[in-house]
Amino acid sequence: MTLTIREAAEYSNIGINKIDSLLRTPNCPFVLYVGTKKLVKRKEFEEFISNKLII
C-alpha cells in the first residue's frame, strides 16, 4: 500500500533525491507522513507518474 522513498525509487526508476523533492512540494497527492517519516502512497504515485510527460 505504501513504499519507502528507496522502494519508490527502485520501483519507478526515478532517483531518490527527485522523489524526495516531489514529496516536499505543497499538496503532494502521494505523500503520507508517519511521524517524521515520509512514505509514498503507491496507487497515487502510479497515477501521478502515468499523467506526467516530464518529471
mmCIF file as Biopython writes it, N, C-alpha, C and O atoms, coordinates in Angstrom:
data_model
#
loop_
_atom_site.group_PDB
_atom_site.id
_atom_site.type_symbol
_atom_site.label_atom_id
_atom_site.label_alt_id
_atom_site.label_comp_id
_atom_site.label_asym_id
_atom_site.label_entity_id
_atom_site.label_seq_id
_atom_site.pdbx_PDB_ins_code
_atom_site.Cartn_x
_atom_site.Cartn_y
_atom_site.Cartn_z
_atom_site.occupancy
_atom_site.B_iso_or_equiv
_atom_site.auth_seq_id
_atom_site.auth_asym_id
_atom_site.pdbx_PDB_model_num
ATOM 1   N N  . MET A ? 1  ? 0.818  -1.193 0.000   1.0 0.0 1  A 1 
ATOM 2   C CA . MET A ? 1  ? 0.000  0.000  0.000   1.0 0.0 1  A 1 
ATOM 3   C C  . MET A ? 1  ? 0.863  1.259  0.000   1.0 0.0 1  A 1 
ATOM 4   O O  . MET A ? 1  ? 0.551  2.226  -0.695  1.0 0.0 1  A 1 
ATOM 5   N N  . THR A ? 2  ? 1.947  1.251  0.776   1.0 0.0 2  A 1 
ATOM 6   C CA . THR A ? 2  ? 2.879  2.374  0.765   1.0 0.0 2  A 1 
ATOM 7   C C  . THR A ? 2  ? 4.286  1.864  0.506   1.0 0.0 2  A 1 
ATOM 8   O O  . THR A ? 2  ? 4.595  0.692  0.719   1.0 0.0 2  A 1 
ATOM 9   N N  . LEU A ? 3  ? 5.125  2.771  0.043   1.0 0.0 3  A 1 
ATOM 10  C CA . LEU A ? 3  ? 6.517  2.459  -0.234  1.0 0.0 3  A 1 
ATOM 11  C C  . LEU A ? 3  ? 7.408  3.460  0.482   1.0 0.0 3  A 1 
ATOM 12  O O  . LEU A ? 3  ? 7.017  4.608  0.694   1.0 0.0 3  A 1 
ATOM 13  N N  . THR A ? 4  ? 8.600  3.025  0.851   1.0 0.0 4  A 1 
ATOM 14  C CA . THR A ? 4  ? 9.587  3.981  1.342   1.0 0.0 4  A 1 
ATOM 15  C C  . THR A ? 4  ? 10.124 4.735  0.127   1.0 0.0 4  A 1 
ATOM 16  O O  . THR A ? 4  ? 9.852  4.357  -1.013  1.0 0.0 4  A 1 
ATOM 17  N N  . ILE A ? 5  ? 10.876 5.787  0.370   1.0 0.0 5  A 1 
ATOM 18  C CA . ILE A ? 5  ? 11.446 6.550  -0.737  1.0 0.0 5  A 1 
ATOM 19  C C  . ILE A ? 5  ? 12.382 5.663  -1.555  1.0 0.0 5  A 1 
ATOM 20  O O  . ILE A ? 5  ? 12.376 5.724  -2.784  1.0 0.0 5  A 1 
ATOM 21  N N  . ARG A ? 6  ? 13.174 4.851  -0.890  1.0 0.0 6  A 1 
ATOM 22  C CA . ARG A ? 6  ? 14.107 3.956  -1.588  1.0 0.0 6  A 1 
ATOM 23  C C  . ARG A ? 6  ? 13.347 2.930  -2.438  1.0 0.0 6  A 1 
ATOM 24  O O  . ARG A ? 6  ? 13.733 2.662  -3.576  1.0 0.0 6  A 1 
ATOM 25  N N  . GLU A ? 7  ? 12.271 2.359  -1.891  1.0 0.0 7  A 1 
ATOM 26  C CA . GLU A ? 7  ? 11.472 1.392  -2.646  1.0 0.0 7  A 1 
ATOM 27  C C  . GLU A ? 7  ? 10.796 2.055  -3.847  1.0 0.0 7  A 1 
ATOM 28  O O  . GLU A ? 7  ? 10.728 1.473  -4.929  1.0 0.0 7  A 1 
ATOM 29  N N  . ALA A ? 8  ? 10.296 3.280  -3.647  1.0 0.0 8  A 1 
ATOM 30  C CA . ALA A ? 8  ? 9.655  4.004  -4.743  1.0 0.0 8  A 1 
ATOM 31  C C  . ALA A ? 8  ? 10.658 4.315  -5.847  1.0 0.0 8  A 1 
ATOM 32  O O  . ALA A ? 8  ? 10.309 4.284  -7.027  1.0 0.0 8  A 1 
ATOM 33  N N  . ALA A ? 9  ? 11.895 4.613  -5.477  1.0 0.0 9  A 1 
ATOM 34  C CA . ALA A ? 9  ? 12.932 4.892  -6.467  1.0 0.0 9  A 1 
ATOM 35  C C  . ALA A ? 9  ? 13.240 3.637  -7.285  1.0 0.0 9  A 1 
ATOM 36  O O  . ALA A ? 9  ? 13.367 3.716  -8.507  1.0 0.0 9  A 1 
ATOM 37  N N  . GLU A ? 10 ? 13.361 2.500  -6.638  1.0 0.0 10 A 1 
ATOM 38  C CA . GLU A ? 10 ? 13.625 1.251  -7.351  1.0 0.0 10 A 1 
ATOM 39  C C  . GLU A ? 10 ? 12.425 0.859  -8.219  1.0 0.0 10 A 1 
ATOM 40  O O  . GLU A ? 10 ? 12.595 0.367  -9.334  1.0 0.0 10 A 1 
ATOM 41  N N  . TYR A ? 11 ? 11.242 1.075  -7.711  1.0 0.0 11 A 1 
ATOM 42  C CA . TYR A ? 11 ? 10.004 0.703  -8.403  1.0 0.0 11 A 1 
ATOM 43  C C  . TYR A ? 11 ? 9.799  1.528  -9.677  1.0 0.0 11 A 1 
ATOM 44  O O  . TYR A ? 11 ? 9.329  1.007  -10.688 1.0 0.0 11 A 1 
ATOM 45  N N  . SER A ? 12 ? 10.153 2.815  -9.623  1.0 0.0 12 A 1 
ATOM 46  C CA . SER A ? 12 ? 9.839  3.713  -10.724 1.0 0.0 12 A 1 
ATOM 47  C C  . SER A ? 12 ? 11.039 4.127  -11.561 1.0 0.0 12 A 1 
ATOM 48  O O  . SER A ? 12 ? 10.872 4.790  -12.584 1.0 0.0 12 A 1 
ATOM 49  N N  . ASN A ? 13 ? 12.249 3.750  -11.147 1.0 0.0 13 A 1 
ATOM 50  C CA . ASN A ? 13 ? 13.483 4.175  -11.815 1.0 0.0 13 A 1 
ATOM 51  C C  . ASN A ? 13 ? 13.650 5.689  -11.806 1.0 0.0 13 A 1 
ATOM 52  O O  . ASN A ? 13 ? 14.231 6.261  -12.728 1.0 0.0 13 A 1 
ATOM 53  N N  . ILE A ? 14 ? 13.145 6.326  -10.773 1.0 0.0 14 A 1 
ATOM 54  C CA . ILE A ? 14 ? 13.352 7.750  -10.532 1.0 0.0 14 A 1 
ATOM 55  C C  . ILE A ? 14 ? 14.288 7.846  -9.342  1.0 0.0 14 A 1 
ATOM 56  O O  . ILE A ? 14 ? 14.199 7.045  -8.412  1.0 0.0 14 A 1 
ATOM 57  N N  . GLY A ? 15 ? 15.181 8.817  -9.365  1.0 0.0 15 A 1 
ATOM 58  C CA . GLY A ? 15 ? 16.167 8.948  -8.303  1.0 0.0 15 A 1 
ATOM 59  C C  . GLY A ? 15 ? 15.557 9.277  -6.948  1.0 0.0 15 A 1 
ATOM 60  O O  . GLY A ? 15 ? 14.475 9.855  -6.856  1.0 0.0 15 A 1 
ATOM 61  N N  . ILE A ? 16 ? 16.277 8.893  -5.902  1.0 0.0 16 A 1 
ATOM 62  C CA . ILE A ? 16 ? 15.822 9.136  -4.524  1.0 0.0 16 A 1 
ATOM 63  C C  . ILE A ? 16 ? 15.674 10.627 -4.258  1.0 0.0 16 A 1 
ATOM 64  O O  . ILE A ? 16 ? 14.692 11.055 -3.653  1.0 0.0 16 A 1 
ATOM 65  N N  . ASN A ? 17 ? 16.642 11.419 -4.706  1.0 0.0 17 A 1 
ATOM 66  C CA . ASN A ? 17 ? 16.585 12.868 -4.467  1.0 0.0 17 A 1 
ATOM 67  C C  . ASN A ? 17 ? 15.403 13.507 -5.184  1.0 0.0 17 A 1 
ATOM 68  O O  . ASN A ? 17 ? 14.769 14.410 -4.638  1.0 0.0 17 A 1 
ATOM 69  N N  . LYS A ? 18 ? 15.098 13.056 -6.389  1.0 0.0 18 A 1 
ATOM 70  C CA . LYS A ? 18 ? 13.964 13.603 -7.141  1.0 0.0 18 A 1 
ATOM 71  C C  . LYS A ? 18 ? 12.646 13.256 -6.453  1.0 0.0 18 A 1 
ATOM 72  O O  . LYS A ? 18 ? 11.763 14.107 -6.342  1.0 0.0 18 A 1 
ATOM 73  N N  . ILE A ? 19 ? 12.506 12.023 -5.993  1.0 0.0 19 A 1 
ATOM 74  C CA . ILE A ? 19 ? 11.284 11.629 -5.292  1.0 0.0 19 A 1 
ATOM 75  C C  . ILE A ? 19 ? 11.142 12.424 -4.001  1.0 0.0 19 A 1 
ATOM 76  O O  . ILE A ? 19 ? 10.044 12.860 -3.656  1.0 0.0 19 A 1 
ATOM 77  N N  . ASP A ? 20 ? 12.244 12.612 -3.290  1.0 0.0 20 A 1 
ATOM 78  C CA . ASP A ? 20 ? 12.206 13.390 -2.053  1.0 0.0 20 A 1 
ATOM 79  C C  . ASP A ? 20 ? 11.778 14.825 -2.337  1.0 0.0 20 A 1 
ATOM 80  O O  . ASP A ? 20 ? 11.007 15.399 -1.568  1.0 0.0 20 A 1 
ATOM 81  N N  . SER A ? 21 ? 12.262 15.412 -3.422  1.0 0.0 21 A 1 
ATOM 82  C CA . SER A ? 21 ? 11.852 16.784 -3.754  1.0 0.0 21 A 1 
ATOM 83  C C  . SER A ? 21 ? 10.378 16.837 -4.156  1.0 0.0 21 A 1 
ATOM 84  O O  . SER A ? 21 ? 9.688  17.808 -3.847  1.0 0.0 21 A 1 
ATOM 85  N N  . LEU A ? 22 ? 9.889  15.793 -4.849  1.0 0.0 22 A 1 
ATOM 86  C CA . LEU A ? 22 ? 8.461  15.741 -5.185  1.0 0.0 22 A 1 
ATOM 87  C C  . LEU A ? 22 ? 7.603  15.642 -3.925  1.0 0.0 22 A 1 
ATOM 88  O O  . LEU A ? 22 ? 6.534  16.247 -3.848  1.0 0.0 22 A 1 
ATOM 89  N N  . LEU A ? 23 ? 8.076  14.872 -2.932  1.0 0.0 23 A 1 
ATOM 90  C CA . LEU A ? 23 ? 7.315  14.715 -1.687  1.0 0.0 23 A 1 
ATOM 91  C C  . LEU A ? 23 ? 7.270  16.008 -0.888  1.0 0.0 23 A 1 
ATOM 92  O O  . LEU A ? 23 ? 6.342  16.213 -0.106  1.0 0.0 23 A 1 
ATOM 93  N N  . ARG A ? 24 ? 8.259  16.887 -1.070  1.0 0.0 24 A 1 
ATOM 94  C CA . ARG A ? 24 ? 8.299  18.151 -0.340  1.0 0.0 24 A 1 
ATOM 95  C C  . ARG A ? 24 ? 7.438  19.244 -0.963  1.0 0.0 24 A 1 
ATOM 96  O O  . ARG A ? 24 ? 7.243  20.296 -0.353  1.0 0.0 24 A 1 
ATOM 97  N N  . THR A ? 25 ? 6.919  19.011 -2.173  1.0 0.0 25 A 1 
ATOM 98  C CA . THR A ? 25 ? 6.080  20.035 -2.798  1.0 0.0 25 A 1 
ATOM 99  C C  . THR A ? 25 ? 4.766  20.177 -2.035  1.0 0.0 25 A 1 
ATOM 100 O O  . THR A ? 25 ? 4.241  19.193 -1.512  1.0 0.0 25 A 1 
ATOM 101 N N  . PRO A ? 26 ? 4.234  21.395 -1.971  1.0 0.0 26 A 1 
ATOM 102 C CA . PRO A ? 26 ? 2.964  21.591 -1.256  1.0 0.0 26 A 1 
ATOM 103 C C  . PRO A ? 26 ? 1.838  20.787 -1.904  1.0 0.0 26 A 1 
ATOM 104 O O  . PRO A ? 26 ? 1.753  20.689 -3.128  1.0 0.0 26 A 1 
ATOM 105 N N  . ASN A ? 27 ? 0.993  20.226 -1.076  1.0 0.0 27 A 1 
ATOM 106 C CA . ASN A ? 27 ? -0.176 19.447 -1.518  1.0 0.0 27 A 1 
ATOM 107 C C  . ASN A ? 27 ? 0.194  18.265 -2.410  1.0 0.0 27 A 1 
ATOM 108 O O  . ASN A ? 27 ? -0.521 17.956 -3.363  1.0 0.0 27 A 1 
ATOM 109 N N  . CYS A ? 28 ? 1.298  17.614 -2.106  1.0 0.0 28 A 1 
ATOM 110 C CA . CYS A ? 28 ? 1.702  16.424 -2.850  1.0 0.0 28 A 1 
ATOM 111 C C  . CYS A ? 28 ? 0.644  15.342 -2.634  1.0 0.0 28 A 1 
ATOM 112 O O  . CYS A ? 28 ? 0.333  15.010 -1.490  1.0 0.0 28 A 1 
ATOM 113 N N  . PRO A ? 29 ? 0.081  14.785 -3.720  1.0 0.0 29 A 1 
ATOM 114 C CA . PRO A ? 29 ? -1.034 13.848 -3.562  1.0 0.0 29 A 1 
ATOM 115 C C  . PRO A ? 29 ? -0.642 12.451 -3.093  1.0 0.0 29 A 1 
ATOM 116 O O  . PRO A ? 29 ? -1.516 11.654 -2.754  1.0 0.0 29 A 1 
ATOM 117 N N  . PHE A ? 30 ? 0.653  12.137 -3.066  1.0 0.0 30 A 1 
ATOM 118 C CA . PHE A ? 30 ? 1.051  10.772 -2.747  1.0 0.0 30 A 1 
ATOM 119 C C  . PHE A ? 30 ? 1.975  10.657 -1.551  1.0 0.0 30 A 1 
ATOM 120 O O  . PHE A ? 30 ? 2.617  9.622  -1.374  1.0 0.0 30 A 1 
ATOM 121 N N  . VAL A ? 31 ? 2.061  11.695 -0.721  1.0 0.0 31 A 1 
ATOM 122 C CA . VAL A ? 31 ? 2.900  11.619 0.479   1.0 0.0 31 A 1 
ATOM 123 C C  . VAL A ? 31 ? 2.034  11.248 1.684   1.0 0.0 31 A 1 
ATOM 124 O O  . VAL A ? 31 ? 0.899  11.706 1.818   1.0 0.0 31 A 1 
ATOM 125 N N  . LEU A ? 32 ? 2.591  10.416 2.550   1.0 0.0 32 A 1 
ATOM 126 C CA . LEU A ? 32 ? 1.947  10.037 3.801   1.0 0.0 32 A 1 
ATOM 127 C C  . LEU A ? 32 ? 2.980  10.180 4.901   1.0 0.0 32 A 1 
ATOM 128 O O  . LEU A ? 32 ? 4.022  9.525  4.867   1.0 0.0 32 A 1 
ATOM 129 N N  . TYR A ? 33 ? 2.701  11.027 5.873   1.0 0.0 33 A 1 
ATOM 130 C CA . TYR A ? 33 ? 3.619  11.239 6.994   1.0 0.0 33 A 1 
ATOM 131 C C  . TYR A ? 33 ? 3.253  10.305 8.143   1.0 0.0 33 A 1 
ATOM 132 O O  . TYR A ? 33 ? 2.105  10.268 8.586   1.0 0.0 33 A 1 
ATOM 133 N N  . VAL A ? 34 ? 4.230  9.563  8.612   1.0 0.0 34 A 1 
ATOM 134 C CA . VAL A ? 34 ? 4.085  8.733  9.810   1.0 0.0 34 A 1 
ATOM 135 C C  . VAL A ? 34 ? 5.121  9.275  10.780  1.0 0.0 34 A 1 
ATOM 136 O O  . VAL A ? 34 ? 6.292  8.899  10.736  1.0 0.0 34 A 1 
ATOM 137 N N  . GLY A ? 35 ? 4.668  10.167 11.659  1.0 0.0 35 A 1 
ATOM 138 C CA . GLY A ? 35 ? 5.619  10.895 12.488  1.0 0.0 35 A 1 
ATOM 139 C C  . GLY A ? 35 ? 6.427  11.813 11.592  1.0 0.0 35 A 1 
ATOM 140 O O  . GLY A ? 35 ? 5.862  12.667 10.909  1.0 0.0 35 A 1 
ATOM 141 N N  . THR A ? 36 ? 7.736  11.647 11.587  1.0 0.0 36 A 1 
ATOM 142 C CA . THR A ? 36 ? 8.593  12.441 10.705  1.0 0.0 36 A 1 
ATOM 143 C C  . THR A ? 36 ? 8.988  11.678 9.445   1.0 0.0 36 A 1 
ATOM 144 O O  . THR A ? 36 ? 9.645  12.233 8.564   1.0 0.0 36 A 1 
ATOM 145 N N  . LYS A ? 37 ? 8.595  10.419 9.355   1.0 0.0 37 A 1 
ATOM 146 C CA . LYS A ? 37 ? 8.943  9.582  8.202   1.0 0.0 37 A 1 
ATOM 147 C C  . LYS A ? 37 ? 7.965  9.836  7.065   1.0 0.0 37 A 1 
ATOM 148 O O  . LYS A ? 37 ? 6.755  9.912  7.280   1.0 0.0 37 A 1 
ATOM 149 N N  . LYS A ? 38 ? 8.498  9.966  5.851   1.0 0.0 38 A 1 
ATOM 150 C CA . LYS A ? 38 ? 7.666  10.164 4.670   1.0 0.0 38 A 1 
ATOM 151 C C  . LYS A ? 38 ? 7.541  8.845  3.930   1.0 0.0 38 A 1 
ATOM 152 O O  . LYS A ? 38 ? 8.540  8.189  3.634   1.0 0.0 38 A 1 
ATOM 153 N N  . LEU A ? 39 ? 6.307  8.460  3.633   1.0 0.0 39 A 1 
ATOM 154 C CA . LEU A ? 39 ? 6.035  7.268  2.845   1.0 0.0 39 A 1 
ATOM 155 C C  . LEU A ? 39 ? 5.308  7.679  1.563   1.0 0.0 39 A 1 
ATOM 156 O O  . LEU A ? 39 ? 4.687  8.741  1.500   1.0 0.0 39 A 1 
ATOM 157 N N  . VAL A ? 40 ? 5.396  6.831  0.558   1.0 0.0 40 A 1 
ATOM 158 C CA . VAL A ? 40 ? 4.786  7.108  -0.743  1.0 0.0 40 A 1 
ATOM 159 C C  . VAL A ? 40 ? 3.569  6.209  -0.903  1.0 0.0 40 A 1 
ATOM 160 O O  . VAL A ? 40 ? 3.670  4.987  -0.790  1.0 0.0 40 A 1 
ATOM 161 N N  . LYS A ? 41 ? 2.419  6.821  -1.168  1.0 0.0 41 A 1 
ATOM 162 C CA . LYS A ? 41 ? 1.207  6.055  -1.452  1.0 0.0 41 A 1 
ATOM 163 C C  . LYS A ? 41 ? 1.336  5.506  -2.869  1.0 0.0 41 A 1 
ATOM 164 O O  . LYS A ? 41 ? 1.372  6.274  -3.830  1.0 0.0 41 A 1 
ATOM 165 N N  . ARG A ? 42 ? 1.405  4.188  -3.003  1.0 0.0 42 A 1 
ATOM 166 C CA . ARG A ? 42 ? 1.736  3.547  -4.266  1.0 0.0 42 A 1 
ATOM 167 C C  . ARG A ? 42 ? 0.726  3.860  -5.376  1.0 0.0 42 A 1 
ATOM 168 O O  . ARG A ? 42 ? 1.122  4.240  -6.478  1.0 0.0 42 A 1 
ATOM 169 N N  . LYS A ? 43 ? -0.550 3.707  -5.100  1.0 0.0 43 A 1 
ATOM 170 C CA . LYS A ? 43 ? -1.571 3.910  -6.126  1.0 0.0 43 A 1 
ATOM 171 C C  . LYS A ? 43 ? -1.562 5.348  -6.654  1.0 0.0 43 A 1 
ATOM 172 O O  . LYS A ? 43 ? -1.601 5.572  -7.864  1.0 0.0 43 A 1 
ATOM 173 N N  . GLU A ? 44 ? -1.511 6.319  -5.737  1.0 0.0 44 A 1 
ATOM 174 C CA . GLU A ? 44 ? -1.500 7.724  -6.132  1.0 0.0 44 A 1 
ATOM 175 C C  . GLU A ? 44 ? -0.209 8.076  -6.869  1.0 0.0 44 A 1 
ATOM 176 O O  . GLU A ? 44 ? -0.218 8.883  -7.799  1.0 0.0 44 A 1 
ATOM 177 N N  . PHE A ? 45 ? 0.903  7.464  -6.445  1.0 0.0 45 A 1 
ATOM 178 C CA . PHE A ? 45 ? 2.194  7.683  -7.100  1.0 0.0 45 A 1 
ATOM 179 C C  . PHE A ? 45 ? 2.159  7.164  -8.537  1.0 0.0 45 A 1 
ATOM 180 O O  . PHE A ? 45 ? 2.659  7.827  -9.446  1.0 0.0 45 A 1 
ATOM 181 N N  . GLU A ? 46 ? 1.575  5.991  -8.749  1.0 0.0 46 A 1 
ATOM 182 C CA . GLU A ? 46 ? 1.451  5.437  -10.095 1.0 0.0 46 A 1 
ATOM 183 C C  . GLU A ? 46 ? 0.593  6.334  -10.983 1.0 0.0 46 A 1 
ATOM 184 O O  . GLU A ? 46 ? 0.927  6.559  -12.147 1.0 0.0 46 A 1 
ATOM 185 N N  . GLU A ? 47 ? -0.513 6.846  -10.437 1.0 0.0 47 A 1 
ATOM 186 C CA . GLU A ? 47 ? -1.381 7.743  -11.198 1.0 0.0 47 A 1 
ATOM 187 C C  . GLU A ? 47 ? -0.649 9.036  -11.541 1.0 0.0 47 A 1 
ATOM 188 O O  . GLU A ? 47 ? -0.781 9.550  -12.652 1.0 0.0 47 A 1 
ATOM 189 N N  . PHE A ? 48 ? 0.124  9.565  -10.586 1.0 0.0 48 A 1 
ATOM 190 C CA . PHE A ? 48 ? 0.885  10.793 -10.810 1.0 0.0 48 A 1 
ATOM 191 C C  . PHE A ? 48 ? 1.879  10.591 -11.954 1.0 0.0 48 A 1 
ATOM 192 O O  . PHE A ? 48 ? 1.988  11.440 -12.839 1.0 0.0 48 A 1 
ATOM 193 N N  . ILE A ? 49 ? 2.596  9.482  -11.938 1.0 0.0 49 A 1 
ATOM 194 C CA . ILE A ? 49 ? 3.598  9.198  -12.965 1.0 0.0 49 A 1 
ATOM 195 C C  . ILE A ? 49 ? 2.932  8.988  -14.333 1.0 0.0 49 A 1 
ATOM 196 O O  . ILE A ? 49 ? 3.434  9.467  -15.350 1.0 0.0 49 A 1 
ATOM 197 N N  . SER A ? 50 ? 1.818  8.281  -14.353 1.0 0.0 50 A 1 
ATOM 198 C CA . SER A ? 50 ? 1.171  7.998  -15.625 1.0 0.0 50 A 1 
ATOM 199 C C  . SER A ? 50 ? 0.600  9.264  -16.275 1.0 0.0 50 A 1 
ATOM 200 O O  . SER A ? 50 ? 0.441  9.311  -17.495 1.0 0.0 50 A 1 
ATOM 201 N N  . ASN A ? 51 ? 0.294  10.281 -15.478 1.0 0.0 51 A 1 
ATOM 202 C CA . ASN A ? 51 ? -0.250 11.530 -16.023 1.0 0.0 51 A 1 
ATOM 203 C C  . ASN A ? 51 ? 0.821  12.540 -16.400 1.0 0.0 51 A 1 
ATOM 204 O O  . ASN A ? 51 ? 0.507  13.557 -17.019 1.0 0.0 51 A 1 
ATOM 205 N N  . LYS A ? 52 ? 2.080  12.290 -16.046 1.0 0.0 52 A 1 
ATOM 206 C CA . LYS A ? 52 ? 3.167  13.229 -16.330 1.0 0.0 52 A 1 
ATOM 207 C C  . LYS A ? 52 ? 3.909  12.824 -17.582 1.0 0.0 52 A 1 
ATOM 208 O O  . LYS A ? 52 ? 4.105  11.638 -17.843 1.0 0.0 52 A 1 
ATOM 209 N N  . LEU A ? 53 ? 4.320  13.809 -18.353 1.0 0.0 53 A 1 
ATOM 210 C CA . LEU A ? 53 ? 5.145  13.572 -19.519 1.0 0.0 53 A 1 
ATOM 211 C C  . LEU A ? 53 ? 6.617  13.769 -19.172 1.0 0.0 53 A 1 
ATOM 212 O O  . LEU A ? 53 ? 7.483  13.047 -19.666 1.0 0.0 53 A 1 
ATOM 213 N N  . ILE A ? 54 ? 6.891  14.762 -18.312 1.0 0.0 54 A 1 
ATOM 214 C CA . ILE A ? 54 ? 8.259  15.059 -17.867 1.0 0.0 54 A 1 
ATOM 215 C C  . ILE A ? 54 ? 8.244  15.215 -16.357 1.0 0.0 54 A 1 
ATOM 216 O O  . ILE A ? 54 ? 7.383  15.891 -15.795 1.0 0.0 54 A 1 
ATOM 217 N N  . ILE A ? 55 ? 9.219  14.575 -15.707 1.0 0.0 55 A 1 
ATOM 218 C CA . ILE A ? 55 ? 9.345  14.711 -14.247 1.0 0.0 55 A 1 
ATOM 219 C C  . ILE A ? 55 ? 10.673 15.362 -13.962 1.0 0.0 55 A 1 
ATOM 220 O O  . ILE A ? 55 ? 11.014 15.585 -12.801 1.0 0.0 55 A 1 
#
